[in-house]
């Protein structure tokens, strides 16, 4: 992914109103589920995800294959 597209796409996902969880799929196949907007910090093509258990993952724009917006839950 290009650094500018990476930052722009993450910004759109994190700032969405209301926030909707999304998935970061890495080139390795690993997936990072972002469930809260403040769990992710990003700048200049690099991001840090802080998990609820205190661990963190660092990834950059070159290591991301795609960003997956979760489907909206249908209303009943």
Buried (B, 14 or more C-beta within 10 A) or exposed (E): BEBEEBBEBBEEBBEEEEBBBBBBBBEEEEEBEBBEBEBBBBEEBBBEBBEEEEEEBEBBBEBBEEBBEEEEEEEE
